[in-house]
Amino acid sequence: MKALMRRCALAMLLAAVSVLTISAQESSDVSRKVLAQTPAVYPTLARSMNIRGTVKLQVQVLPNGTVKKIDVVGGHPLLTQSAVTAVGHWRFEAAPHETKEPIEIKFDPQ
């Protein structure tokens, strides 16, 4: 039991640290169309703890449609890294200039 609690505490600490440096999300309110979308993997630890919720991201997209930067706006620390990793692989339609896209990724263990 103590080992599991230590693993959970370590995972939450590592996730919290990654939240400070990375961010991202998936949404239906995107001004640029998503051409290629990698799904987020539900973290095993979060699933075993029945953690659910939405990760909100602000994604800076280059004119060619690739992701330049992801900022985490909100979400559970155990879920954010998975969302950021997935959105980092997304491709958006081309545009004349860089844009910032709000993204929300929903995690619900079913």
C-alpha positions in Angstrom: 0.0 0.0 0.0 2.8 2.4 0.9 4.6 1.6 -2.4 1.5 2.4 -4.4 1.0 5.7 -2.5 4.7 6.6 -3.2 4.2 5.8 -6.9 1.1 8.0 -7.0 2.8 10.8 -5.2 5.8 10.6 -7.6 3.6 10.5 -10.7 1.6 13.5 -9.5 4.8 15.4 -8.8 6.3 14.6 -12.2 3.0 15.6 -13.9 2.9 18.8 -12.0 6.4 19.7 -13.1 5.5 19.0 -16.7 2.5 21.3 -16.4 4.8 24.2 -15.7 6.7 23.8 -19.0 4.2 22.4 -21.4 0.6 22.9 -22.5 -2.1 21.8 -25.1 -5.8 20.7 -25.8 -8.5 19.6 -28.2 -11.8 21.5 -29.0 -14.7 21.9 -31.3 -14.1 25.7 -31.3 -11.0 25.6 -33.5 -10.6 28.4 -36.0 -8.3 26.2 -38.2 -9.5 22.8 -39.2 -7.6 19.8 -37.8 -6.3 17.7 -40.6 -4.6 14.9 -38.6 -5.5 14.2 -35.0 -3.6 11.8 -32.8 -5.8 10.6 -29.9 -4.6 11.1 -26.3 -3.7 7.9 -24.4 -5.5 7.6 -21.1 -2.7 7.3 -18.5 -2.8 3.9 -16.7 -2.3 5.5 -13.2 -5.1 8.0 -13.9 -7.4 5.2 -15.1 -6.6 3.1 -12.0 -7.4 6.0 -9.7 -10.6 6.8 -11.7 -9.4 10.3 -12.5 -11.5 12.0 -15.2 -11.7 15.5 -16.5 -10.8 17.9 -19.3 -7.4 19.2 -20.1 -7.5 22.7 -21.7 -4.7 23.8 -23.9 -3.7 26.8 -26.0 -1.8 25.7 -29.1 0.3 28.0 -31.2 0.2 26.8 -34.8 2.6 27.7 -37.6 1.3 28.9 -41.0 2.2 25.4 -42.5 -0.2 23.8 -39.9 2.4 22.2 -37.5 2.2 22.8 -33.8 4.9 25.3 -32.6 4.0 25.6 -28.9 1.5 24.2 -26.4 0.5 25.8 -23.2 -1.6 24.0 -20.5 -4.5 26.2 -19.4 -6.0 23.7 -17.0 -6.6 20.1 -16.2 -5.5 17.4 -13.8 -1.7 17.0 -13.6 -2.0 13.2 -14.3 -3.8 13.9 -17.6 -2.0 16.9 -19.0 1.2 15.2 -20.3 -0.8 12.7 -22.4 -2.9 15.5 -23.9 0.2 17.6 -24.7 1.9 14.6 -26.3 -1.1 13.8 -28.5 -1.7 17.4 -29.6 2.0 17.9 -30.4 1.5 15.4 -33.3 -1.7 17.1 -34.7 -1.6 18.9 -38.1 -3.9 21.8 -38.9 -4.8 23.3 -42.2 -2.4 25.9 -43.7 -3.1 29.6 -43.0 -1.4 32.9 -44.0 0.0 33.5 -40.4 0.5 31.8 -37.0 -2.7 31.3 -34.9 -3.5 30.3 -31.4 -6.1 27.5 -31.1 -8.0 26.5 -27.9 -8.1 22.8 -27.5 -9.9 20.6 -24.9 -9.2 16.9 -24.4 -11.8 15.0 -22.4 -10.7 12.0 -20.3 -13.5 9.7 -19.0 -12.7 6.1 -18.0 -15.5 4.0 -19.4 
